[in-house]
Amino acid sequence: MSDDIRLMRVYDAEGDGGPTEGRVFLVDRLWPRGVRKDALHLDGWLKDAAPSPELRTWFGHDPAKWQEFSARYEQELEGRPEAADPILSALDEGPVTLLYAAKDTEHTHALVLRDFVRSRREGGNGGGGGD
């Protein structure tokens, strides 16, 4: 089941060539630069599942802040778990692809969100370790 959530940069999913699977959600608070709204085939834009503007600004995609960012973002998600409900519901129907715009694929909030959703789905109380 843990392979049911795929992460992908939004720029790799544009148009018909994007190898997305199942239901597709954009999980950034801001629309990605340079992407036309009709270029993505989305089932939803989950702005509320993204980090708060304050946390995103503080992090600034600085890998040195990754551990602290992850912990703070997980706390935000625990405070609004309903933000992940569309993803959980979609997983009942099959695989899900979460799209994000960050260039750094190893330090993106989508990883934390994926682990949070997996933990909730497996009956946990939110976030968690992860792979």
N, CA, C and O atoms as a GROMACS GRO file, in nm:
protein
  524
    1MET      N    1   0.081  -0.121   0.000
    1MET     CA    2   0.000   0.000   0.000
    1MET      C    3   0.085   0.126   0.000
    1MET      O    4   0.042   0.229  -0.053
    2SER      N    5   0.205   0.120   0.058
    2SER     CA    6   0.284   0.242   0.071
    2SER      C    7   0.334   0.292  -0.064
    2SER      O    8   0.385   0.404  -0.073
    3ASP      N    9   0.321   0.212  -0.169
    3ASP     CA   10   0.362   0.256  -0.302
    3ASP      C   11   0.248   0.323  -0.378
    3ASP      O   12   0.264   0.357  -0.495
    4ASP      N   13   0.135   0.342  -0.312
    4ASP     CA   14   0.020   0.401  -0.378
    4ASP      C   15   0.030   0.551  -0.394
    4ASP      O   16  -0.051   0.611  -0.465
    5ILE      N   17   0.127   0.614  -0.328
    5ILE     CA   18   0.142   0.760  -0.336
    5ILE      C   19   0.272   0.791  -0.409
    5ILE      O   20   0.381   0.761  -0.361
    6ARG      N   21   0.256   0.851  -0.526
    6ARG     CA   22   0.372   0.887  -0.606
    6ARG      C   23   0.394   1.037  -0.599
    6ARG      O   24   0.297   1.114  -0.599
    7LEU      N   25   0.518   1.079  -0.591
    7LEU     CA   26   0.554   1.221  -0.590
    7LEU      C   27   0.616   1.256  -0.724
    7LEU      O   28   0.692   1.178  -0.781
    8MET      N   29   0.583   1.376  -0.774
    8MET     CA   30   0.637   1.417  -0.903
    8MET      C   31   0.644   1.569  -0.910
    8MET      O   32   0.554   1.639  -0.862
    9ARG      N   33   0.751   1.617  -0.970
    9ARG     CA   34   0.760   1.761  -0.996
    9ARG      C   35   0.653   1.798  -1.098
    9ARG      O   36   0.632   1.727  -1.196
   10VAL      N   37   0.588   1.908  -1.074
   10VAL     CA   38   0.479   1.952  -1.160
   10VAL      C   39   0.528   1.974  -1.303
   10VAL      O   40   0.452   1.953  -1.398
   11TYR      N   41   0.651   2.014  -1.319
   11TYR     CA   42   0.706   2.041  -1.451
   11TYR      C   43   0.726   1.913  -1.533
   11TYR      O   44   0.738   1.918  -1.655
   12ASP      N   45   0.729   1.799  -1.465
   12ASP     CA   46   0.741   1.670  -1.533
   12ASP      C   47   0.604   1.613  -1.568
   12ASP      O   48   0.595   1.511  -1.637
   13ALA      N   49   0.498   1.677  -1.523
   13ALA     CA   50   0.362   1.625  -1.541
   13ALA      C   51   0.279   1.708  -1.638
   13ALA      O   52   0.163   1.677  -1.662
   14GLU      N   53   0.338   1.813  -1.694
   14GLU     CA   54   0.261   1.901  -1.783
   14GLU      C   55   0.216   1.828  -1.908
   14GLU      O   56   0.285   1.740  -1.960
   15GLY      N   57   0.100   1.866  -1.956
   15GLY     CA   58   0.048   1.813  -2.083
   15GLY      C   59   0.015   1.666  -2.074
   15GLY      O   60  -0.006   1.612  -1.966
   16ASP      N   61   0.012   1.602  -2.188
   16ASP     CA   62  -0.024   1.461  -2.194
   16ASP      C   63   0.094   1.369  -2.169
   16ASP      O   64   0.077   1.248  -2.151
   17GLY      N   65   0.215   1.424  -2.170
   17GLY     CA   66   0.333   1.340  -2.154
   17GLY      C   67   0.366   1.306  -2.010
   17GLY      O   68   0.455   1.225  -1.985
   18GLY      N   69   0.296   1.365  -1.916
   18GLY     CA   70   0.326   1.342  -1.776
   18GLY      C   71   0.287   1.203  -1.730
   18GLY      O   72   0.172   1.162  -1.748
   19PRO      N   73   0.380   1.128  -1.671
   19PRO     CA   74   0.352   0.991  -1.629
   19PRO      C   75   0.287   0.984  -1.491
   19PRO      O   76   0.337   0.916  -1.402
   20THR      N   77   0.175   1.053  -1.474
   20THR     CA   78   0.106   1.050  -1.346
   20THR      C   79   0.024   0.921  -1.336
   20THR      O   80  -0.008   0.857  -1.436
   21GLU      N   81  -0.009   0.885  -1.212
   21GLU     CA   82  -0.089   0.766  -1.189
   21GLU      C   83  -0.209   0.801  -1.104
   21GLU      O   84  -0.199   0.881  -1.011
   22GLY      N   85  -0.324   0.742  -1.137
   22GLY     CA   86  -0.443   0.759  -1.055
   22GLY      C   87  -0.488   0.903  -1.044
   22GLY      O   88  -0.474   0.981  -1.138
   23ARG      N   89  -0.540   0.938  -0.928
   23ARG     CA   90  -0.584   1.074  -0.902
   23ARG      C   91  -0.462   1.162  -0.882
   23ARG      O   92  -0.361   1.117  -0.826
   24VAL      N   93  -0.469   1.287  -0.928
   24VAL     CA   94  -0.353   1.377  -0.928
   24VAL      C   95  -0.390   1.505  -0.853
   24VAL      O   96  -0.491   1.569  -0.883
   25PHE      N   97  -0.306   1.541  -0.755
   25PHE     CA   98  -0.329   1.660  -0.675
   25PHE      C   99  -0.204   1.749  -0.674
   25PHE      O  100  -0.093   1.700  -0.655
   26LEU      N  101  -0.225   1.877  -0.693
   26LEU     CA  102  -0.119   1.975  -0.673
   26LEU      C  103  -0.120   2.008  -0.525
   26LEU      O  104  -0.225   2.043  -0.470
   27VAL      N  105  -0.005   1.998  -0.457
   27VAL     CA  106   0.000   2.018  -0.312
   27VAL      C  107   0.085   2.138  -0.272
   27VAL      O  108   0.138   2.142  -0.162
   28ASP      N  109   0.097   2.236  -0.362
   28ASP     CA  110   0.164   2.362  -0.332
   28ASP      C  111   0.060   2.469  -0.303
   28ASP      O  112  -0.051   2.465  -0.358
   29ARG      N  113   0.094   2.562  -0.218
   29ARG     CA  114   0.002   2.672  -0.188
   29ARG      C  115  -0.005   2.773  -0.302
   29ARG      O  116  -0.110   2.834  -0.325
   30LEU      N  117   0.107   2.791  -0.373
   30LEU     CA  118   0.112   2.884  -0.485
   30LEU      C  119   0.112   2.807  -0.616
   30LEU      O  120   0.168   2.697  -0.626
   31TRP      N  121   0.048   2.865  -0.717
   31TRP     CA  122   0.050   2.801  -0.848
   31TRP      C  123   0.193   2.805  -0.902
   31TRP      O  124   0.260   2.908  -0.890
   32PRO      N  125   0.242   2.695  -0.960
   32PRO     CA  126   0.380   2.690  -1.010
   32PRO      C  127   0.408   2.790  -1.122
   32PRO      O  128   0.328   2.806  -1.214
   33ARG      N  129   0.520   2.856  -1.112
   33ARG     CA  130   0.559   2.955  -1.214
   33ARG      C  131   0.572   2.891  -1.350
   33ARG      O  132   0.624   2.780  -1.365
   34GLY      N  133   0.522   2.962  -1.450
   34GLY     CA  134   0.539   2.920  -1.588
   34GLY      C  135   0.449   2.805  -1.632
   34GLY      O  136   0.464   2.756  -1.744
   35VAL      N  137   0.356   2.763  -1.548
   35VAL     CA  138   0.268   2.652  -1.584
   35VAL      C  139   0.127   2.707  -1.608
   35VAL      O  140   0.069   2.771  -1.521
   36ARG      N  141   0.075   2.681  -1.727
   36ARG     CA  142  -0.062   2.722  -1.758
   36ARG      C  143  -0.159   2.631  -1.682
   36ARG      O  144  -0.134   2.512  -1.667
   37LYS      N  145  -0.267   2.688  -1.634
   37LYS     CA  146  -0.362   2.608  -1.557
   37LYS      C  147  -0.422   2.496  -1.639
   37LYS      O  148  -0.460   2.392  -1.583
   38ASP      N  149  -0.432   2.513  -1.770
   38ASP     CA  150  -0.488   2.406  -1.851
   38ASP      C  151  -0.383   2.302  -1.893
   38ASP      O  152  -0.415   2.207  -1.964
   39ALA      N  153  -0.259   2.320  -1.848
   39ALA     CA  154  -0.152   2.226  -1.883
   39ALA      C  155  -0.148   2.106  -1.789
   39ALA      O  156  -0.081   2.006  -1.817
   40LEU      N  157  -0.218   2.116  -1.677
   40LEU     CA  158  -0.218   2.007  -1.580
   40LEU      C  159  -0.355   1.941  -1.574
   40LEU      O  160  -0.458   2.008  -1.580
   41HIS      N  161  -0.355   1.811  -1.563
   41HIS     CA  162  -0.479   1.737  -1.549
   41HIS      C  163  -0.493   1.700  -1.401
   41HIS      O  164  -0.446   1.595  -1.357
   42LEU      N  165  -0.557   1.788  -1.325
   42LEU     CA  166  -0.565   1.773  -1.180
   42LEU      C  167  -0.702   1.725  -1.135
   42LEU      O  168  -0.805   1.756  -1.196
   43ASP      N  169  -0.701   1.650  -1.027
   43ASP     CA  170  -0.825   1.616  -0.958
   43ASP      C  171  -0.848   1.713  -0.843
   43ASP      O  172  -0.956   1.717  -0.784
   44GLY      N  173  -0.746   1.792  -0.810
   44GLY     CA  174  -0.761   1.892  -0.705
   44GLY      C  175  -0.633   1.966  -0.680
   44GLY      O  176  -0.523   1.917  -0.705
   45TRP      N  177  -0.650   2.088  -0.628
   45TRP     CA  178  -0.537   2.171  -0.586
   45TRP      C  179  -0.553   2.189  -0.436
   45TRP      O  180  -0.640   2.263  -0.391
   46LEU      N  181  -0.470   2.122  -0.359
   46LEU     CA  182  -0.483   2.115  -0.214
   46LEU      C  183  -0.394   2.218  -0.146
   46LEU      O  184  -0.293   2.184  -0.084
   47LYS      N  185  -0.432   2.344  -0.158
   47LYS     CA  186  -0.354   2.453  -0.100
   47LYS      C  187  -0.338   2.437   0.051
   47LYS      O  188  -0.232   2.464   0.107
   48ASP      N  189  -0.446   2.393   0.117
   48ASP     CA  190  -0.443   2.383   0.263
   48ASP      C  191  -0.355   2.269   0.313
   48ASP      O  192  -0.323   2.264   0.432
   49ALA      N  193  -0.316   2.178   0.225
   49ALA     CA  194  -0.226   2.070   0.265
   49ALA      C  195  -0.079   2.112   0.255
   49ALA      O  196   0.010   2.038   0.298
   50ALA      N  197  -0.054   2.229   0.199
   50ALA     CA  198   0.083   2.280   0.185
   50ALA      C  199   0.126   2.350   0.314
   50ALA      O  200   0.041   2.386   0.396
   51PRO      N  201   0.255   2.369   0.332
   51PRO     CA  202   0.303   2.442   0.450
   51PRO      C  203   0.247   2.585   0.451
   51PRO      O  204   0.217   2.642   0.347
   52SER      N  205   0.235   2.640   0.571
   52SER     CA  206   0.189   2.778   0.583
   52SER      C  207   0.288   2.871   0.514
   52SER      O  208   0.406   2.837   0.501
   53PRO      N  209   0.242   2.988   0.470
   53PRO     CA  210   0.335   3.083   0.408
   53PRO      C  211   0.452   3.117   0.499
   53PRO      O  212   0.565   3.133   0.452
   54GLU      N  213   0.426   3.128   0.628
   54GLU     CA  214   0.534   3.162   0.722
   54GLU      C  215   0.639   3.052   0.728
   54GLU      O  216   0.759   3.079   0.727
   55LEU      N  217   0.593   2.927   0.734
   55LEU     CA  218   0.688   2.816   0.740
   55LEU      C  219   0.765   2.801   0.609
   55LEU      O  220   0.886   2.777   0.610
   56ARG      N  221   0.695   2.817   0.499
   56ARG     CA  222   0.761   2.807   0.367
   56ARG      C  223   0.869   2.914   0.353
   56ARG      O  224   0.978   2.887   0.304
   57THR      N  225   0.837   3.036   0.396
   57THR     CA  226   0.933   3.146   0.388
   57THR      C  227   1.053   3.121   0.480
   57THR      O  228   1.168   3.143   0.441
   58TRP      N  229   1.026   3.074   0.602
   58TRP     CA  230   1.134   3.044   0.696
   58TRP      C  231   1.228   2.938   0.639
   58TRP      O  232   1.350   2.951   0.647
   59PHE      N  233   1.170   2.832   0.582
   59PHE     CA  234   1.251   2.722   0.528
   59PHE      C  235   1.336   2.767   0.410
   59PHE      O  236   1.456   2.738   0.404
   60GLY      N  237   1.276   2.836   0.317
   60GLY     CA  238   1.350   2.887   0.202
   60GLY      C  239   1.425   2.780   0.124
   60GLY      O  240   1.524   2.811   0.058
   61HIS      N  241   1.379   2.657   0.129
   61HIS     CA  242   1.443   2.543   0.060
   61HIS      C  243   1.590   2.527   0.099
   61HIS      O  244   1.672   2.487   0.017
   62ASP      N  245   1.621   2.557   0.225
   62ASP     CA  246   1.757   2.542   0.278
   62ASP      C  247   1.771   2.402   0.337
   62ASP      O  248   1.711   2.374   0.441
   63PRO      N  249   1.848   2.313   0.274
   63PRO     CA  250   1.862   2.177   0.324
   63PRO      C  251   1.909   2.170   0.470
   63PRO      O  252   1.878   2.073   0.540
   64ALA      N  253   1.982   2.269   0.516
   64ALA     CA  254   2.028   2.270   0.655
   64ALA      C  255   1.911   2.283   0.753
   64ALA      O  256   1.925   2.247   0.870
   65LYS      N  257   1.798   2.333   0.706
   65LYS     CA  258   1.679   2.349   0.791
   65LYS      C  259   1.579   2.235   0.774
   65LYS      O  260   1.470   2.240   0.830
   66TRP      N  261   1.614   2.134   0.696
   66TRP     CA  262   1.519   2.030   0.659
   66TRP      C  263   1.457   1.959   0.779
   66TRP      O  264   1.334   1.945   0.785
   67GLN      N  265   1.537   1.914   0.873
   67GLN     CA  266   1.482   1.839   0.987
   67GLN      C  267   1.383   1.924   1.066
   67GLN      O  268   1.275   1.877   1.101
   68GLU      N  269   1.420   2.048   1.093
   68GLU     CA  270   1.331   2.137   1.168
   68GLU      C  271   1.206   2.169   1.087
   68GLU      O  272   1.095   2.172   1.140
   69PHE      N  273   1.224   2.194   0.958
   69PHE     CA  274   1.108   2.220   0.871
   69PHE      C  275   1.012   2.102   0.873
   69PHE      O  276   0.891   2.120   0.888
   70SER      N  277   1.065   1.981   0.858
   70SER     CA  278   0.981   1.862   0.856
   70SER      C  279   0.899   1.850   0.983
   70SER      O  280   0.780   1.820   0.979
   71ALA      N  281   0.964   1.873   1.097
   71ALA     CA  282   0.894   1.863   1.226
   71ALA      C  283   0.785   1.970   1.238
   71ALA      O  284   0.674   1.942   1.283
   72ARG      N  285   0.817   2.092   1.197
   72ARG     CA  286   0.718   2.201   1.204
   72ARG      C  287   0.601   2.177   1.109
   72ARG      O  288   0.486   2.201   1.145
   73TYR      N  289   0.631   2.130   0.990
   73TYR     CA  290   0.526   2.104   0.892
   73TYR      C  291   0.436   1.990   0.939
   73TYR      O  292   0.314   1.995   0.924
   74GLU      N  293   0.497   1.888   0.994
   74GLU     CA  294   0.418   1.777   1.048
   74GLU      C  295   0.323   1.828   1.157
   74GLU      O  296   0.208   1.786   1.164
   75GLN      N  297   0.371   1.918   1.242
   75GLN     CA  298   0.285   1.977   1.345
   75GLN      C  299   0.169   2.054   1.282
   75GLN      O  300   0.056   2.047   1.330
   76GLU      N  301   0.198   2.127   1.174
   76GLU     CA  302   0.091   2.198   1.104
   76GLU      C  303  -0.013   2.100   1.051
   76GLU      O  304  -0.133   2.124   1.064
   77LEU      N  305   0.033   1.991   0.992
   77LEU     CA  306  -0.060   1.892   0.939
   77LEU      C  307  -0.143   1.827   1.050
   77LEU      O  308  -0.262   1.800   1.032
   78GLU      N  309  -0.080   1.802   1.162
   78GLU     CA  310  -0.153   1.743   1.274
   78GLU      C  311  -0.261   1.838   1.325
   78GLU      O  312  -0.363   1.795   1.379
   79GLY      N  313  -0.238   1.969   1.308
   79GLY     CA  314  -0.336   2.070   1.350
   79GLY      C  315  -0.450   2.086   1.251
   79GLY      O  316  -0.554   2.144   1.286
   80ARG      N  317  -0.434   2.037   1.132
   80ARG     CA  318  -0.540   2.043   1.030
   80ARG      C  319  -0.540   1.915   0.946
   80ARG      O  320  -0.519   1.921   0.825
   81PRO      N  321  -0.562   1.799   1.010
   81PRO     CA  322  -0.554   1.671   0.939
   81PRO      C  323  -0.654   1.659   0.824
   81PRO      O  324  -0.633   1.582   0.732
   82GLU      N  325  -0.763   1.735   0.830
   82GLU     CA  326  -0.864   1.729   0.724
   82GLU      C  327  -0.808   1.776   0.590
   82GLU      O  328  -0.866   1.747   0.485
   83ALA      N  329  -0.698   1.849   0.591
   83ALA     CA  330  -0.637   1.896   0.467
   83ALA      C  331  -0.592   1.779   0.380
   83ALA      O  332  -0.584   1.791   0.257
   84ALA      N  333  -0.562   1.666   0.443
   84ALA     CA  334  -0.517   1.548   0.369
   84ALA      C  335  -0.633   1.454   0.333
   84ALA      O  336  -0.610   1.354   0.265
   85ASP      N  337  -0.754   1.485   0.375
   85ASP     CA  338  -0.868   1.396   0.350
   85ASP      C  339  -0.891   1.365   0.202
   85ASP      O  340  -0.921   1.251   0.170
   86PRO      N  341  -0.879   1.462   0.110
   86PRO     CA  342  -0.900   1.427  -0.031
   86PRO      C  343  -0.801   1.321  -0.081
   86PRO      O  344  -0.835   1.238  -0.165
   87ILE      N  345  -0.679   1.325  -0.029
   87ILE     CA  346  -0.579   1.226  -0.068
   87ILE      C  347  -0.618   1.089  -0.013
   87ILE      O  348  -0.614   0.989  -0.084
   88LEU      N  349  -0.657   1.086   0.114
   88LEU     CA  350  -0.698   0.960   0.176
   88LEU      C  351  -0.817   0.900   0.103
   88LEU      O  352  -0.821   0.779   0.078
   89SER      N  353  -0.914   0.982   0.069
   89SER     CA  354  -1.032   0.933  -0.004
   89SER      C  355  -0.994   0.878  -0.140
   89SER      O  356  -1.042   0.773  -0.182
   90ALA      N  357  -0.906   0.949  -0.209
   90ALA     CA  358  -0.864   0.906  -0.342
   90ALA      C  359  -0.789   0.773  -0.335
   90ALA      O  360  -0.799   0.692  -0.427
   91LEU      N  361  -0.714   0.751  -0.228
   91LEU     CA  362  -0.640   0.626  -0.214
   91LEU      C  363  -0.732   0.505  -0.204
   91LEU      O  364  -0.692   0.394  -0.234
   92ASP      N  365  -0.856   0.526  -0.161
   92ASP     CA  366  -0.953   0.417  -0.156
   92ASP      C  367  -0.987   0.368  -0.296
   92ASP      O  368  -1.033   0.255  -0.313
   93GLU      N  369  -0.965   0.454  -0.395
   93GLU     CA  370  -0.998   0.420  -0.534
   93GLU      C  371  -0.876   0.373  -0.613
   93GLU      O  372  -0.892   0.316  -0.721
   94GLY      N  373  -0.756   0.396  -0.561
   94GLY     CA  374  -0.636   0.355  -0.634
   94GLY      C  375  -0.519   0.447  -0.604
   94GLY      O  376  -0.521   0.521  -0.506
   95PRO      N  377  -0.417   0.443  -0.690
   95PRO     CA  378  -0.296   0.523  -0.666
   95PRO      C  379  -0.323   0.673  -0.678
   95PRO      O  380  -0.420   0.716  -0.741
   96VAL      N  381  -0.235   0.750  -0.617
   96VAL     CA  382  -0.243   0.895  -0.616
   96VAL      C  383  -0.106   0.952  -0.652
   96VAL      O  384  -0.003   0.898  -0.613
   97THR      N  385  -0.107   1.062  -0.728
   97THR     CA  386   0.016   1.135  -0.758
   97THR      C  387   0.006   1.273  -0.695
   97THR      O  388  -0.091   1.345  -0.718
   98LEU      N  389   0.107   1.309  -0.617
   98LEU     CA  390   0.115   1.442  -0.557
   98LEU      C  391   0.217   1.524  -0.635
   98LEU      O  392   0.333   1.485  -0.648
   99LEU      N  393   0.173   1.638  -0.688
   99LEU     CA  394   0.260   1.725  -0.764
   99LEU      C  395   0.309   1.842  -0.679
   99LEU      O  396   0.233   1.897  -0.599
  100TYR      N  397   0.434   1.878  -0.697
  100TYR     CA  398   0.495   1.990  -0.627
  100TYR      C  399   0.592   2.058  -0.723
  100TYR      O  400   0.633   1.999  -0.823
  101ALA      N  401   0.628   2.183  -0.694
  101ALA     CA  402   0.712   2.260  -0.787
  101ALA      C  403   0.859   2.266  -0.748
  101ALA      O  404   0.943   2.298  -0.832
  102ALA      N  405   0.894   2.236  -0.626
  102ALA     CA  406   1.032   2.252  -0.578
  102ALA      C  407   1.132   2.176  -0.666
  102ALA      O  408   1.104   2.065  -0.712
  103LYS      N  409   1.247   2.237  -0.687
  103LYS     CA  410   1.353   2.173  -0.766
  103LYS      C  411   1.419   2.060  -0.688
  103LYS      O  412   1.456   1.958  -0.746
  104ASP      N  413   1.433   2.078  -0.558
  104ASP     CA  414   1.502   1.982  -0.473
  104ASP      C  415   1.404   1.869  -0.437
  104ASP      O  416   1.312   1.888  -0.357
  105THR      N  417   1.424   1.753  -0.498
  105THR     CA  418   1.332   1.642  -0.477
  105THR      C  419   1.357   1.568  -0.346
  105THR      O  420   1.276   1.483  -0.307
  106GLU      N  421   1.466   1.598  -0.277
  106GLU     CA  422   1.497   1.532  -0.151
  106GLU      C  423   1.455   1.615  -0.030
  106GLU      O  424   1.453   1.564   0.082
  107HIS      N  425   1.422   1.741  -0.052
  107HIS     CA  426   1.384   1.831   0.057
  107HIS      C  427   1.256   1.906   0.020
  107HIS      O  428   1.252   2.029   0.022
  108THR      N  429   1.153   1.831  -0.014
  108THR     CA  430   1.026   1.891  -0.050
  108THR      C  431   0.919   1.854   0.052
  108THR      O  432   0.919   1.743   0.106
  109HIS      N  433   0.830   1.946   0.076
  109HIS     CA  434   0.721   1.922   0.170
  109HIS      C  435   0.635   1.803   0.128
  109HIS      O  436   0.570   1.742   0.213
  110ALA      N  437   0.635   1.770  -0.001
  110ALA     CA  438   0.554   1.658  -0.048
  110ALA      C  439   0.596   1.526   0.018
  110ALA      O  440   0.513   1.438   0.038
  111LEU      N  441   0.723   1.513   0.053
  111LEU     CA  442   0.770   1.393   0.123
  111LEU      C  443   0.706   1.383   0.261
  111LEU      O  444   0.662   1.276   0.302
  112VAL      N  445   0.701   1.495   0.332
  112VAL     CA  446   0.642   1.498   0.465
  112VAL      C  447   0.492   1.470   0.456
  112VAL      O  448   0.437   1.394   0.536
  113LEU      N  449   0.427   1.532   0.359
  113LEU     CA  450   0.284   1.512   0.338
  113LEU      C  451   0.254   1.366   0.306
  113LEU      O  452   0.160   1.307   0.360
  114ARG      N  453   0.333   1.307   0.218
  114ARG     CA  454   0.315   1.165   0.184
  114ARG      C  455   0.324   1.077   0.308
  114ARG      O  456   0.240   0.990   0.329
  115ASP      N  457   0.426   1.101   0.391
  115ASP     CA  458   0.444   1.020   0.511
  115ASP      C  459   0.330   1.041   0.610
  115ASP      O  460   0.286   0.948   0.677
  116PHE      N  461   0.281   1.165   0.619
  116PHE     CA  462   0.168   1.196   0.706
  116PHE      C  463   0.044   1.120   0.660
  116PHE      O  464  -0.026   1.061   0.743
  117VAL      N  465   0.017   1.120   0.531
  117VAL     CA  466  -0.100   1.050   0.476
  117VAL      C  467  -0.085   0.900   0.499
  117VAL      O  468  -0.181   0.834   0.539
  118ARG      N  469   0.032   0.846   0.474
  118ARG     CA  470   0.054   0.703   0.496
  118ARG      C  471   0.029   0.667   0.642
  118ARG      O  472  -0.034   0.565   0.671
  119SER      N  473   0.078   0.749   0.732
  119SER     CA  474   0.060   0.723   0.874
  119SER      C  475  -0.088   0.724   0.913
  119SER      O  476  -0.134   0.638   0.987
  120ARG      N  477  -0.161   0.822   0.862
  120ARG     CA  478  -0.305   0.828   0.891
  120ARG      C  479  -0.377   0.708   0.832
  120ARG      O  480  -0.467   0.652   0.894
  121ARG      N  481  -0.338   0.670   0.714
  121ARG     CA  482  -0.404   0.558   0.646
  121ARG      C  483  -0.379   0.427   0.721
  121ARG      O  484  -0.466   0.340   0.728
  122GLU      N  485  -0.261   0.414   0.776
  122GLU     CA  486  -0.226   0.293   0.849
  122GLU      C  487  -0.277   0.295   0.992
  122GLU      O  488  -0.247   0.205   1.070
  123GLY      N  489  -0.354   0.399   1.025
  123GLY     CA  490  -0.415   0.405   1.157
  123GLY      C  491  -0.333   0.479   1.260
  123GLY      O  492  -0.364   0.477   1.379
  124GLY      N  493  -0.227   0.545   1.215
  124GLY     CA  494  -0.145   0.623   1.307
  124GLY      C  495  -0.214   0.753   1.343
  124GLY      O  496  -0.329   0.776   1.304
  125ASN      N  497  -0.145   0.838   1.416
  125ASN     CA  498  -0.205   0.964   1.460
  125ASN      C  499  -0.145   1.083   1.388
  125ASN      O  500  -0.146   1.194   1.440
  126GLY      N  501  -0.094   1.061   1.270
  126GLY     CA  502  -0.035   1.171   1.193
  126GLY      C  503   0.107   1.138   1.160
  126GLY      O  504   0.156   1.032   1.200
  127GLY      N  505   0.176   1.222   1.090
  127GLY     CA  506   0.313   1.214   1.046
  127GLY      C  507   0.390   1.090   1.087
  127GLY      O  508   0.330   0.989   1.123
  128GLY      N  509   0.519   1.097   1.082
  128GLY     CA  510   0.598   0.983   1.124
  128GLY      C  511   0.731   0.978   1.054
  128GLY      O  512   0.766   1.067   0.976
  129GLY      N  513   0.804   0.876   1.084
  129GLY     CA  514   0.939   0.857   1.032
  129GLY      C  515   0.948   0.870   0.883
  129GLY      O  516   0.977   0.978   0.833
  130GLY      N  517   0.924   0.766   0.811
  130GLY     CA  518   0.933   0.775   0.666
  130GLY      C  519   1.056   0.706   0.615
  130GLY      O  520   1.142   0.662   0.692
  131ASP      N  521   1.065   0.696   0.486
  131ASP     CA  522   1.178   0.625   0.428
  131ASP      C  523   1.281   0.719   0.379
  131ASP      O  524   1.384   0.676   0.326
   0.00000   0.00000   0.00000
